[in-house]
Amino acid sequence: MDIDALWEYTDPAASESRFIQALAETTGDAQLELLSQIARTFSLRGRFAEAHERLDQLEAQLNGASERPKVRYYLERGRTHNAAGEHEMASYFFNQAWELASHAGLVGLAVDAAHMLAISNPGSEQALDWNQRGLALARSSDDPKAQALIPAMLNNAAWDFHERGEFAEALALFNEAEQAWISRERPRQIQIARWSVARCLRSLGEYQQALDLQQALAAELQAAEQSDGFVFEEIGENLAALGEHEAAKPYFEQALNALAQDPWFVQHEAARLLNLKIRAGKA
């Protein structure tokens, strides 16, 4: 069974239903893997205590199991800790997953572990190192799971460089990530990758080029009857950087209207939201 194919990451509840249904069609280690993914659906919904409870139940069944469900257990325990902001504990479990998957030849899961080790150490030398190790392993393998993680690792490595102020290095990786998504024909990921390229160009002071890319992206979204507050924010930032402050205001207002509806943004980006209000002339 291709367990990863059952995932709909934007709808954890629907994914849980699929995993529960699949439990009736499997036995042994495959069932244990499914249980690990059910726990992950709770983690993605921010229900960390329930996720850990499910993982406790899984852990009690791992004696005599093969390496694969054990690696899955370590990964999901780590992801739950990481999502809760417990990065040191997360790294411990991701290291366990890396060691076991590497020794067992489970390449896709080993790459996943390296990917998560980078995520749990954002902006650090460790993150860059783990991304490089994961990318090297993925590129040397034809494992579908390993291959699928390449664009995400490129993107994450790019943001690590960006956070360190190494914008030229970041841009090269953002461009590479965009090409990787294009080759996989993933429209939404391509749009996000293009946004990231433009955002990095702004950091490099290439305001007009960044503006052109964001405006093209806004037009593409509008043609599809969609919009994105982050795109509006960047258009405003680039116009303001070019001295066009009045022209920037409507874009800051559109960004404010969109992002104020995002619960995560409201909770975690209060200062950024206030900045949008001020620059839109609403504060």
Buried (B, 14 or more C-beta within 10 A) or exposed (E): EEBEEBBEEEEBEEBBBBBEEBBEEBEEBBBBBBBBBBBBBBBBBEBBEBBBEBBEEBBEEBEEBBBBBBBBBBBBBBBBBBBBEBBEBBBBBBBBBBBBBBEBEBBBBBBBBBBBBBBBBEEBEBBBBBBBBBBEBBEEBEBEBBBBBBBBBBBBBBBBBBEBEEBEBBBBBBBBBBEBBBEEEBEEBBBBBBBBBBBBBBBEEBBEBBBBBBBEBBEBBEEEEEBBBBBBBBBBBBBBBBEBEEEBBBBBBBBBBBBBEBEEBEEEBEEEBEBBBEBBEEE
